[in-house]
Amino acid sequence: MQPHEVEQAAIRRGTMRRWLLSAPALVIIFLASFGPLFVMLAFSVLEKGDYGGVKPWTFSFDGWANVFFQHDIFTGELGFADAHLSIFWRSVRLSIITTALTLVLGFPTAYFIATRPRKTREIWVFLVTIPFWTNLLIRTFAMQEVIRNEGVINTVAMRLGMISEPIQIMYTDWAVLFGMTYVYLPLMVLPLYASMEKLDFRLVEAAYDLYANRFKVLRRIILPLTKPGIIAGSILVFIPSLGAYVTPRVLGGGKNMMLGNLIGLQFGKGNNWPLGAAISITLMVVVMVALLVYVRATARAGGDDRGR
């Protein structure tokens, strides 16, 4: 056997040994990642049980059909599931608005941190991450104390004479919007800061030297160069807000549900596990589409940068 053949055989044995050693971890990761997905997929094509759960080996696509359609209880005619469509639309609408609000608030915050002296940037980033130290439920209850009828906003507005009686914010879409914006704002600030930290601010100074106004500097220099951070932050905010459960449950009440609450209802009081599983898979598909859009936009941005 030639020396190079001996070397290649040793390399192959080493590679095989590494794969064998990592196989248990890979199996655990695979089962933990895809096992629940396969369970949900199986539940979505089974018939629901009489008292919850599913009937094993009794296949039915009623769960998928009931995601967007339903039978009239009196006539039996098939029509759109208006309640489900309303919740779908509310979830997408509030998620998009939350993403936009966090971008509007997070962009100047990240720019402020990125323009501070390098020694103090870590302190500002540390302050942004402090909310992550507290449980999501506690943060949501804290927001409840701000927007309820006797909360901070109504109390201050009444003492200033701006309103004569408290404004009903709790248990509305506005309450859910305020809560999700507060909860997910750090997820927008951190990617934006990571992108702005790499920005060469000499380009901004050069633009001002060429008599560009602030709007042109923002539109032609800062925004294009921080586009990856904007896209990453938008995805990080949109995906969890689309499937949010705690914030809509606490601040929106039972009548302002989102997709996460609808799924929980089907697995709980609704006793319709196939429908809950089908809605879960549908939500996952929406998230996958958002991720594909992110990947394509990032690849396009990278191609544009290389083209320049």
SULDATA-V226009 format. One record per backbone hydrogen bond with DSSP energy under -0.5 kcal/mol. CO is the residue of the C=O (numbers start at 0). NH is the residue of the N-H. E is the energy in kcal/mol with one decimal. If there is no record, write none. Layout:
# SULDATA-V226009
co=CO nh=NH e=E
co=CO nh=NH e=E
This chain:
# SULDATA-V226009
co=1 nh=5 e=-2.0
co=2 nh=6 e=-2.3
co=3 nh=7 e=-2.3
co=4 nh=8 e=-2.4
co=5 nh=9 e=-2.1
co=6 nh=10 e=-2.2
co=7 nh=11 e=-2.5
co=8 nh=12 e=-2.3
co=9 nh=13 e=-2.3
co=10 nh=14 e=-2.5
co=11 nh=15 e=-2.7
co=12 nh=16 e=-2.3
co=13 nh=17 e=-2.2
co=14 nh=18 e=-2.2
co=15 nh=19 e=-2.3
co=16 nh=20 e=-2.2
co=17 nh=21 e=-2.0
co=18 nh=22 e=-0.9
co=19 nh=23 e=-0.5
co=21 nh=25 e=-2.4
co=22 nh=26 e=-2.6
co=23 nh=27 e=-2.2
co=24 nh=28 e=-2.6
co=25 nh=29 e=-2.5
co=26 nh=30 e=-2.6
co=27 nh=31 e=-2.6
co=28 nh=32 e=-2.1
co=29 nh=33 e=-3.0
co=29 nh=34 e=-0.6
co=30 nh=34 e=-1.5
co=33 nh=37 e=-2.5
co=34 nh=38 e=-2.1
co=35 nh=39 e=-2.4
co=36 nh=40 e=-2.4
co=37 nh=41 e=-2.3
co=38 nh=42 e=-2.6
co=39 nh=43 e=-1.9
co=40 nh=44 e=-0.6
co=41 nh=44 e=-1.0
co=42 nh=45 e=-1.5
co=44 nh=59 e=-2.0
co=46 nh=54 e=-2.9
co=48 nh=51 e=-0.8
co=51 nh=50 e=-0.6
co=52 nh=48 e=-2.3
co=52 nh=272 e=-0.5
co=53 nh=55 e=-0.7
co=54 nh=46 e=-0.5
co=54 nh=57 e=-1.7
co=56 nh=58 e=-0.7
co=57 nh=46 e=-2.7
co=60 nh=64 e=-2.2
co=61 nh=65 e=-2.5
co=63 nh=66 e=-1.1
co=63 nh=67 e=-0.6
co=64 nh=67 e=-0.6
co=64 nh=68 e=-1.8
co=67 nh=80 e=-2.6
co=69 nh=78 e=-2.8
co=71 nh=75 e=-1.6
co=76 nh=71 e=-2.7
co=78 nh=69 e=-2.9
co=79 nh=81 e=-1.5
co=80 nh=84 e=-2.6
co=81 nh=85 e=-2.4
co=82 nh=86 e=-2.0
co=83 nh=87 e=-2.7
co=84 nh=88 e=-2.7
co=85 nh=89 e=-2.5
co=86 nh=90 e=-2.5
co=87 nh=91 e=-2.4
co=88 nh=92 e=-2.8
co=89 nh=93 e=-2.7
co=90 nh=94 e=-2.0
co=91 nh=95 e=-2.4
co=92 nh=96 e=-2.5
co=93 nh=97 e=-2.5
co=94 nh=98 e=-2.2
co=95 nh=99 e=-2.3
co=96 nh=100 e=-2.8
co=97 nh=101 e=-2.6
co=98 nh=102 e=-1.8
co=99 nh=103 e=-2.4
co=100 nh=104 e=-2.5
co=101 nh=105 e=-2.8
co=102 nh=106 e=-2.2
co=103 nh=107 e=-0.7
co=104 nh=108 e=-1.0
co=105 nh=109 e=-2.9
co=106 nh=110 e=-2.4
co=107 nh=111 e=-2.4
co=108 nh=112 e=-2.2
co=109 nh=113 e=-2.6
co=110 nh=114 e=-1.4
co=112 nh=115 e=-1.3
co=116 nh=119 e=-1.4
co=116 nh=120 e=-1.0
co=117 nh=121 e=-0.6
co=119 nh=123 e=-1.7
co=120 nh=124 e=-2.6
co=121 nh=125 e=-2.2
co=122 nh=126 e=-1.9
co=123 nh=127 e=-1.7
co=124 nh=128 e=-1.7
co=125 nh=129 e=-0.6
co=126 nh=129 e=-0.5
co=127 nh=130 e=-0.5
co=128 nh=131 e=-1.2
co=129 nh=132 e=-2.3
co=130 nh=133 e=-1.4
co=134 nh=138 e=-2.1
co=135 nh=139 e=-2.1
co=136 nh=140 e=-2.2
co=137 nh=141 e=-2.0
co=138 nh=142 e=-1.9
co=139 nh=143 e=-1.7
co=140 nh=144 e=-1.5
co=141 nh=145 e=-0.7
co=142 nh=145 e=-0.8
co=142 nh=146 e=-1.9
co=143 nh=147 e=-1.5
co=144 nh=151 e=-1.0
co=145 nh=152 e=-2.2
co=147 nh=150 e=-2.2
co=150 nh=154 e=-2.2
co=151 nh=155 e=-2.6
co=152 nh=156 e=-2.4
co=153 nh=157 e=-2.2
co=154 nh=158 e=-2.1
co=155 nh=159 e=-1.8
co=156 nh=161 e=-2.3
co=156 nh=162 e=-0.9
co=157 nh=160 e=-0.9
co=166 nh=168 e=-1.0
co=168 nh=171 e=-0.8
co=168 nh=174 e=-0.7
co=171 nh=175 e=-1.6
co=172 nh=176 e=-2.5
co=173 nh=177 e=-2.8
co=174 nh=178 e=-2.5
co=175 nh=179 e=-2.6
co=176 nh=180 e=-2.2
co=177 nh=181 e=-2.2
co=178 nh=182 e=-2.3
co=179 nh=183 e=-2.6
co=180 nh=184 e=-0.9
co=183 nh=186 e=-0.6
co=183 nh=187 e=-0.7
co=184 nh=187 e=-1.5
co=184 nh=188 e=-2.1
co=185 nh=189 e=-2.2
co=186 nh=190 e=-0.5
co=187 nh=191 e=-1.5
co=188 nh=192 e=-2.8
co=189 nh=193 e=-2.4
co=190 nh=194 e=-1.7
co=191 nh=195 e=-2.7
co=192 nh=196 e=-2.5
co=193 nh=197 e=-0.5
co=194 nh=197 e=-0.5
co=195 nh=198 e=-1.3
co=198 nh=200 e=-1.1
co=199 nh=202 e=-1.8
co=199 nh=203 e=-0.5
co=200 nh=204 e=-2.0
co=201 nh=205 e=-2.4
co=202 nh=206 e=-2.0
co=203 nh=207 e=-2.1
co=204 nh=208 e=-2.1
co=205 nh=209 e=-1.3
co=206 nh=211 e=-2.2
co=207 nh=210 e=-1.7
co=212 nh=216 e=-2.1
co=213 nh=217 e=-2.4
co=214 nh=218 e=-2.6
co=215 nh=219 e=-2.8
co=216 nh=220 e=-1.6
co=216 nh=221 e=-2.2
co=217 nh=222 e=-2.7
co=220 nh=224 e=-1.7
co=221 nh=225 e=-1.7
co=223 nh=226 e=-0.8
co=225 nh=229 e=-2.0
co=226 nh=230 e=-2.6
co=227 nh=231 e=-2.6
co=228 nh=232 e=-2.6
co=229 nh=233 e=-2.2
co=230 nh=234 e=-2.2
co=231 nh=235 e=-2.4
co=232 nh=236 e=-1.5
co=233 nh=237 e=-2.9
co=234 nh=238 e=-2.2
co=235 nh=239 e=-0.6
co=236 nh=240 e=-1.7
co=237 nh=241 e=-1.8
co=238 nh=242 e=-1.2
co=240 nh=243 e=-0.9
co=243 nh=259 e=-0.6
co=244 nh=248 e=-1.7
co=245 nh=249 e=-2.5
co=246 nh=250 e=-2.7
co=246 nh=251 e=-0.7
co=247 nh=251 e=-1.1
co=250 nh=170 e=-2.4
co=252 nh=255 e=-0.7
co=257 nh=261 e=-2.4
co=258 nh=262 e=-2.5
co=259 nh=263 e=-2.2
co=260 nh=264 e=-2.2
co=261 nh=265 e=-1.8
co=262 nh=266 e=-1.8
co=263 nh=267 e=-0.9
co=264 nh=269 e=-3.2
co=265 nh=271 e=-2.5
co=267 nh=270 e=-0.9
co=271 nh=275 e=-2.2
co=272 nh=276 e=-2.8
co=273 nh=277 e=-2.4
co=274 nh=278 e=-2.5
co=275 nh=279 e=-2.0
co=276 nh=280 e=-2.4
co=277 nh=281 e=-2.3
co=278 nh=282 e=-2.6
co=279 nh=283 e=-2.1
co=280 nh=284 e=-2.2
co=281 nh=285 e=-2.1
co=282 nh=286 e=-2.2
co=283 nh=287 e=-2.5
co=284 nh=288 e=-2.3
co=285 nh=289 e=-2.1
co=286 nh=290 e=-2.3
co=287 nh=291 e=-2.4
co=288 nh=292 e=-2.3
co=289 nh=293 e=-2.0
co=290 nh=294 e=-2.7
co=291 nh=295 e=-2.6
co=292 nh=296 e=-2.5
co=293 nh=297 e=-2.6
co=294 nh=298 e=-2.6
co=295 nh=299 e=-2.5
co=296 nh=300 e=-2.4
co=297 nh=301 e=-2.4
co=298 nh=302 e=-2.2
co=299 nh=303 e=-2.4
co=300 nh=304 e=-2.2
co=301 nh=305 e=-2.1
co=302 nh=306 e=-2.0
co=303 nh=307 e=-1.7
